[in-house]
Each structure stands twice: as C-alpha cells, then as structure tokens.
Amino acid sequence: MTRVVTFGELMVRLQPFNYERFVQANTLEFTFGGGEANVAVSLANYGLDAAFVTKLPEHAIGQAAVNSLRRYGVDTSKIVRGGDRVGIYYNEKGASQRGSVCIYDRANSAIQLAKPEDFNWDEILEGADWFHFTGITPALGENAVEITRQACKAAKAKGIKISCDLNYRGKLWTREQARQAMSDLCQYVDVCISNEEDAKDVFGIEAEETNIYGGKLNHEGYKSVAKQLADRFGFEKVAITLRESHSASDNGWSAMLYDAARDEYCFSKKYELRIIDRVGGGDSFGGGLIYALLNGKNTQAAVEFAVAASALKHTIEGDYNMVTVAEVEKLAGGDGSGRIQR
C-alpha cells in the first residue's frame, strides 16, 4: 500500500457554536486540526497508508489529539510523546461581509519546544513513498526549521517525493524569516502548493493584473508565478489555488497545476461555493493532489480531483475532510447537483 508521511502541529480548535462571535459565546466547541494532520486524514479516507508525525504531551488532551486521528485510520505510531501543552487556536466563523477570525495560543507547545534529536527520520520514513509538510511548521521556531530540514534530507536520500504547501502565516513569523527558511527548505521539494498570496509574501513573486477581492483573476499571471517558482527551485510541479472571495460565505474556487517537465499548464473548472467551514480548504486540496499524483492521474485530472476534494471540504464542519474517493470523483466528473442519495 502507498505510504505517505506528514509532519506538523496538531492543535486544539476552540470555536463558538454556529456563527456566534467570541464576545457573545458562552460555550466553545472542542475539536482538533492542523495543516499536515488534515492532509493525513484526507489520505487515510482515500485508502492510503497515511502517517502523521508530531510531538504531543502524554496527558489526556494529548491523547485525545492522537485519538482524533486514529478514528479515521491515520497511523499515529511515530508521534513523539512529551512536553506540557497542546497548542490552541480559537476560530470565529465569518459570514457574509464579516470575515472569520483566528487567534493562536500555541507558544511553548510540545512541538514548538521539540528538539531535532526527538525524531529519527530514517526510521520514520522507512517504506514511505511521499513526505509532506507546510510552511506553518518551520514558522514555529529555529528548532522546527532544523527538524523539517532533517526530515527533507532523509526523504531526499531515500528517493521519497516531497511536497510543501507554502502556507505563509504572518502571525507566526515575518516575511524575511519565511523567505530565508523556505528558500532553504524548498530546494528539497518536488511539488509546491501555493495560493494567490503565499508566493508574493514568501518569495516576492506576484501575479499581475489580479484582484482577488474584485473577482478578477489573470490566468497568464498565475502561469508566470508557477514558472518562476519552478525555475527558481527546480520544482517538478507547482499547484496554485485560486480563491475569489466574494464574501465570507461565498467564494469562487479553482486551481492551476503546472508540470515543469512538459511545460504544461492546466486550469480546473471553477466552483461557486456556499461555505460551511473554509478552515482546512487548502489542506484538502493538498491531500487530493497528493492522492491524484500517486495514482498516476494526468495533470488535468489531478487538478480536477484536488479542486473537487477541496470544494467538498468547504461543506464540512471542522478541519478534517471526511469524503471518499467516489464522492470526489463524482463531483469532478460534473455531478454537483447535491441531490439526495437514496
């Protein structure tokens, strides 16, 4: 069975019920999520052998985090146990013209304080076909940068494909810090995933004549961004998700996948989304893309599968995308009617 290993932080997600604001909420929903963990759940749901690696405390909250992955079939056997706390993020869901708000409380979490010697990457990556991380993980600190670097080196030495979602988070580090760390880490990456803003924020590469707020996307500009990224770092493929933000509730959603060897640019169909929960939308795209590429789909089919998977995630509460291959294939094939299944 194809094996994928992902590495990052798994966090507690606390959120007011429905669309309440933090200041009016009396209770908060308690779930878990995190970029690379979300990808692992997607891949496990697609039937792959998906393992998630992190460091979590041995207390009950740490165990609850582990259990949240186990219920979907994610391999948690390589998670290091130790430290004192699980990071937290507070999520206030936006609606209509009010945007969502995310507040982090992750300082001194177990993974942020982890040391390089906590992880034996040669052992962790044994038998793996693919390794995935995001730009959020090295943003946790210098140790996290070094741990990620060691993972990438070990994966590269074993001939394992490596993917990275740039995922710039301005609340975690500066653009300068991101550019320095990610320029080093991206030399190991085969498949890069970005969006309208990440390439600009991290590497200063910008799509021309595009207004993501006004709904105007210039396809030629994104082709230029993808080629610049591939030329700079030697990426085999570059995926760029294209979100047209009409409001917090309604988005246009599509993507482009660039195959550098073939100099081939493929744009997906666009979905007009009514959003239930957009957190994890990019991660579900990443999970769909990894699955599609590992299963030999061509460039057009791969980007269509990934976008359809992510479109479905926007209808599901929580970080994790709980859909099957058959459901994704159905939507990618053109059946987006939403008719009841009996």
Helices and strands as residue ranges (DSSP letters): E 3-7, E 11-16, G 22-24, E 28-33, H 35-45, E 49-53, E 55-56, H 60-70, E 80-81, E 88-92, E 101-105, G 116-118, H 121-124, E 130-134, G 138-140, H 142-157, E 161-165, H 175-185, G 186-188, E 191-194, H 198-203, H 219-233, E 237-245, E 250-259, E 264-267, E 271-274, H 281-294, H 299-313, H 325-332
